[in-house]
Amino acid sequence: MTCKANTPACWPKIQQRFENEHPEQESFNMSTIPLTVVGAEKMRQELHNLKTVQRPSVINAISEARAQGDLSENAEYEAAKERQAFVEGRIQELESKLGSAQIIDPRTIAADGRCVFASTVVLEDVNTGDVMTYQIVGEDEADIRHRKVSISSPIARALIGKYSGDIAEVQAPGGIREYEIVEVQYI
């Protein structure tokens, strides 16, 4: 059976793998969300914006729509209430994630050249010679345009625990791809 990162049946295996591959870090449990320092700061900024800018704006929009009278046929009121539900839901989601976050600073990791969460890895495609750089980050931080891959992505799973000079085999939609790890950085 191949485990998928988001299936409860696989959580014990994932937790054990994380603990084996990250002995330098505190105990990890599946209610903990791993985040880099940068990712946590972006979440805090978004939360601050939602609480100080978006929430007051929505409250003001609801007040203005109420002032127009009949709420049963008031499209502005309905739109403002929907926006309020979205903003409040996102606030709760961010507060929950930040509350259960394990914030990891890559500069403080003592991984001795091993690929671990938050490390930046320079890879070379064995077949084409193309060189690429990725940082292994949390689910909420992943953004391929900025070369940040999720810890649960196939490429990150193939890299975790390997060292510079190792070959990582990645199961891609087009078949297995091989990448040589050129360098592991903790920046």
N, C-alpha and C positions, 0 to 999 in steps of 0.2 A: 504494500500500500504506500503510495506517495502522499505525503502530508501537504496540505495547503495551509498557508500561514494563518488563515482566518477561520479554521475549523476547530471547534472546541476539542475534538478527539485528539488533535495533534499538539495541543498546547503543552502537555508534559514533555514531549519530545523536543519541541522548540525551546522550552525553558532549559532543559538539560543541555542542549547544544549551545545555547547562549552562555550558560554558566561554564561549560567546558572551554569555550572559545574566548571568554572574557573573565579569566580568574582574577584579574586586577581590579575588577569592578565589584561593587556591592552586590549582594544577592538580588536577583531579578525575578519578578513574578509577572504573570500575564496581565495583571491589573496595572502594571507599570508601563508607561509609554516612554520609550527612549527618544530623546530629543538632543540635538546639538545646542550649544549656547546660542548660536545665531538663530536657529529655529525657534527656540523658546522666546527669544527677544522679539522676533517677528510676531509671534502669537500674542505676547504682552502688548505690543503696539496696536495690533488689531483689536484686542479686547478694550484697550484704553479708548480707541477711536469709536468703537461701538457704544461704550458707556457715556462718553463725553460729547460726541458729535451726533452720531446716528440716532441714539435713543431720544435725546431732546428734540431733534428734528422731527421724528415720527410723532412724538407727543404733541408737538405744535401743529403738525398736519392733521392729526385727529381732532384737536380743538377747533381748528379752522373749518373742518368738514362738518363738525357738529353744529357750528354756528349757522350753517346754511339751512338748517331745518330738518325736514323729513329724512330720517336715516334709512328708511326701508328702500328708497330708490336713489341713494346717494353713492355714486361710483367712487368719488374721492374718499369718502369715509371707508368704504370696503377696501380700497387699495391701501389706505393708510393702516388699517387693521391687519391686513395681510403682511405689510412691511414690518409692522410691530411684532407680529408672531415670528417672522424670520429673524429679526434682530435679537429678540429675547432668546430664541432657540440657539442662535449662534453664540450668544453670551454664555449660556449654560454649557454648551459644548466646549468652548474654550476654557472656561473656569474648571470644568471637569478634567480636561486633558492636562492643563497646567498643574492642577492639584495632584494628579497621579503621575506626573512626569519625572523621569530620571534624566536630569540634565547632565550631558557628558561633554566635557571640554577636551577636544582632541589633543591640545598641547600638554595635557597632564596625564595622558595615557602612557603607561609603561608596558608597551606591547612588544618591544624588542624587534621591530621591523615586520611584525605580523599585520595582516589586514584585519582590522576590527571595525566596529561601529565608529563612525565619525572620521575614519581615516580617509585620506585622499590617495587614490591609486592611479598610477600611470601605467597604461596597458599598451601592448603592441599586438595587433591581430597577426597570428602566426601565418595565415594564408596570404594576406594582402600587404602586411607591413605597416598598415595604418596605425598611428599612435593616437590614443585618446586618454583623457583624464576624467575620473569620476570621484565624487565624494559619496561615501555610504552614509545615508541619513535615515531619519524616521519616516514613517508613512506620510505624515502630514507635510513634510518638508520636501519630498521628492519633486523634482522639476528637471526633466531631461534637457530642456533648453539651457539650463544653468549647470548642467553636468552633475546633478545630484540624483542619485538612484536610491530607491527605497531598500531598506534592510531586507525586505521580503521578496525583492525582485530576483529573477533567475541569475543575473550577473553578480549581484551582491552575495547571494547564497553560495555561488561558486568561488567567490574571492575570500570570504571569511575564513580565517585561520591559515591562509597561505602566506608565503614570504616572497620577497623580491627574487626573481629568477625562476619561480615556480610557474607551471602552466595550469591555467584554469580552464576547464571545459564547461561551456555554457550551453544549456539546451535552449536553442532559439527556434522560432517557428519554421525556419528554413533548414533546421538540422543542428547538429552540434558544432559550435564555434570554439576555437581554441585561442586563448589570449595568454601571452607571456606577461608576467608582472615585472615591469621595468623598475618601478620605484614605489615605495609606500611612504607617505608623508603624514605628519600629524600637525596640521596647520589650522 
